[in-house]
Amino acid sequence: MTPDPVLDDPVLDIEDVSVHYGEVTALSGVSLRLGTGTVCGLLGTNGSGKSTLFGTTIGLVRPSSGTVRLLGGGVAEARRRAAVAYMPQTEAIDRDFPVGARDVVLTGRYAHMGITRRPRRADRDAVDTALERVGMTGLADRQIGRLSGGQRKRVFLARAIAQDAPLLLLDEPFAGVDRGTQEEMTRVLHELRDDGRTVLVSTHDITGVERLCDRAVLLATRLLADGTPAQVLTPDVLGRVFGFTDAEEVAAP
């Protein structure tokens, strides 16, 4: 299934990408194009290649074959321009390290500061705006290690927002957060989409994909399905990947 219309000027253009780790195939001939102002859900089981796809997109993993282009240029160029923001699934945090939430968000502005990394008024304003958007203004000065898991997720999303990148890659942002935090983050991602940002988000929460995403792609080393959530999230398609046997299991929380 391929969504219409065909994109002539994609923000993200992955073409026939394969990745091998020795004899193990992590990705096989994956092609994906994303345009401006969309939230795309990336679905698949553990080991399906989702994190490898993210790593390839941001240049941490070199593809065995195929190409990745961001905003019409190469990955390295996009990273120099801070045109892609990446929120990894887990963050290594020293809970005793005396850094506040505001300082963590400020790291998203490093590419805008130059070699001195001295924040200007525009950087501070971007940080304050990002914290406000995720509802963390009141906890901006709290040590990052003293925040709950959901609060830390909001901080890391704020860091991605402050970077002001046109493309955001979010790896399992809803893992370990409560329903209220998930709904709040969904609202923020929709706002970013409406502002013209492009968001690729991996998630295991199948029940939330229709509410969150405009588009969904199903990955199992190769791309199995690509379309609207209603097209992809069918018992037949999901059954082949996740082992669901009927519609009730697909709908189960």
Residue pairs with C-beta under 8 A, 6 or more apart in sequence:
1 225
1 226
1 227
1 231
1 232
2 226
2 227
3 215
3 226
3 227
3 228
7 33
7 34
7 35
9 35
9 72
10 33
10 34
10 35
10 69
11 34
11 35
11 36
11 70
11 71
11 166
11 167
11 198
12 32
12 33
12 34
12 57
12 68
12 69
12 70
12 167
12 198
12 200
13 33
13 67
13 68
13 69
13 70
14 30
14 31
14 32
14 33
14 53
14 56
14 57
14 66
14 67
14 68
15 31
15 66
15 67
15 68
15 69
16 29
16 30
16 31
16 65
16 66
16 67
17 27
17 29
17 30
17 31
17 53
17 56
17 63
17 65
17 66
17 67
17 68
18 25
18 27
18 28
18 29
18 30
18 63
18 64
18 65
18 66
19 25
19 26
19 27
19 49
19 52
19 56
19 61
19 62
19 63
19 64
20 26
20 64
25 221
26 49
26 52
26 221
27 49
27 52
27 53
27 56
27 63
27 221
27 222
28 221
28 222
29 66
29 222
29 223
30 49
30 53
30 66
30 219
30 222
30 223
31 66
31 223
32 217
32 223
32 226
34 40
34 167
34 198
34 200
34 215
35 198
36 166
36 196
36 198
37 193
37 194
37 195
37 196
37 197
37 198
38 193
38 198
38 199
38 214
38 215
39 189
39 190
39 193
39 199
39 201
39 212
39 213
39 214
39 215
40 198
40 199
40 200
40 201
40 213
40 214
40 215
40 216
40 217
41 201
41 202
41 203
41 209
41 212
41 213
41 215
41 216
41 217
41 229
42 50
42 53
42 200
42 201
42 202
42 203
42 216
42 217
42 219
43 202
43 203
43 204
43 206
43 209
43 216
43 217
43 218
43 219
43 232
43 241
44 50
44 202
44 218
44 219
44 220
44 241
45 220
45 241
45 242
48 219
48 220
48 221
48 241
49 219
49 220
49 221
50 171
50 202
50 219
51 89
51 171
51 202
52 61
53 219
54 86
54 169
54 171
54 200
54 202
55 61
56 62
56 63
56 68
57 68
57 70
57 75
57 84
57 169
57 200
58 75
58 79
58 84
58 86
58 169
59 75
59 76
59 79
68 75
69 75
70 77
70 78
70 83
70 84
70 167
71 78
71 83
71 166
71 167
78 84
78 167
80 111
81 111
82 111
82 112
82 163
82 164
82 165
83 165
83 166
83 167
84 165
84 166
84 167
84 168
84 169
85 108
85 159
85 160
85 161
85 163
85 165
85 167
85 168
85 169
86 160
86 168
86 169
86 171
87 156
87 157
87 159
87 160
87 168
87 169
87 170
87 171
87 173
88 171
89 171
89 172
89 175
89 202
91 152
91 156
93 144
93 145
93 152
94 145
95 144
95 145
95 146
96 145
97 144
97 145
98 143
99 143
99 144
100 140
100 141
100 142
100 143
100 144
101 131
101 136
101 139
101 140
101 141
101 142
101 144
101 147
101 151
101 155
101 158
102 127
102 131
102 140
102 141
104 144
104 155
104 156
104 159
105 127
105 130
105 131
105 140
105 155
105 158
105 159
105 162
106 119
106 123
106 127
106 162
107 159
108 127
108 130
108 158
108 159
108 160
108 161
108 162
108 163
109 119
109 123
109 126
109 127
109 162
109 163
110 117
111 163
112 122
112 123
112 126
112 164
113 119
113 120
113 123
119 127
126 162
126 164
127 158
127 162
128 137
128 140
129 161
129 162
130 158
130 159
130 161
130 162
131 137
131 140
131 155
131 158
133 158
133 161
133 188
133 191
134 154
134 155
134 157
134 158
134 161
134 184
134 185
134 188
135 154
135 184
136 151
136 154
136 155
136 158
139 147
139 151
144 152
144 155
147 155
149 176
149 177
150 176
150 177
150 178
150 181
153 173
153 174
153 176
153 177
153 181
153 185
154 181
154 184
154 185
156 173
157 170
157 173
157 185
157 188
160 168
160 170
161 168
161 188
161 192
165 197
166 196
166 197
166 198
167 197
167 198
167 199
167 200
168 192
168 197
168 198
168 199
168 200
169 200
169 201
170 189
170 199
170 200
170 201
170 202
171 202
172 202
172 203
172 204
173 185
173 201
173 203
174 181
174 182
174 185
174 203
174 205
174 208
175 204
177 185
182 205
182 208
186 208
186 211
186 212
189 199
189 201
189 212
192 199
193 199
193 214
201 212
201 213
203 209
203 212
206 233
206 238
206 242
206 250
207 251
207 252
207 253
209 216
209 229
209 233
210 229
210 230
210 233
213 229
214 228
215 226
215 227
215 228
215 229
216 225
216 226
216 227
216 228
216 229
216 231
216 232
216 233
217 223
217 225
217 226
217 232
218 224
218 225
218 226
218 232
218 237
218 238
218 241
220 241
224 237
224 240
224 241
225 231
225 232
225 237
226 232
233 250
234 250
235 244
235 245
235 246
235 247
235 249
235 250
238 244
238 250
239 245
244 250
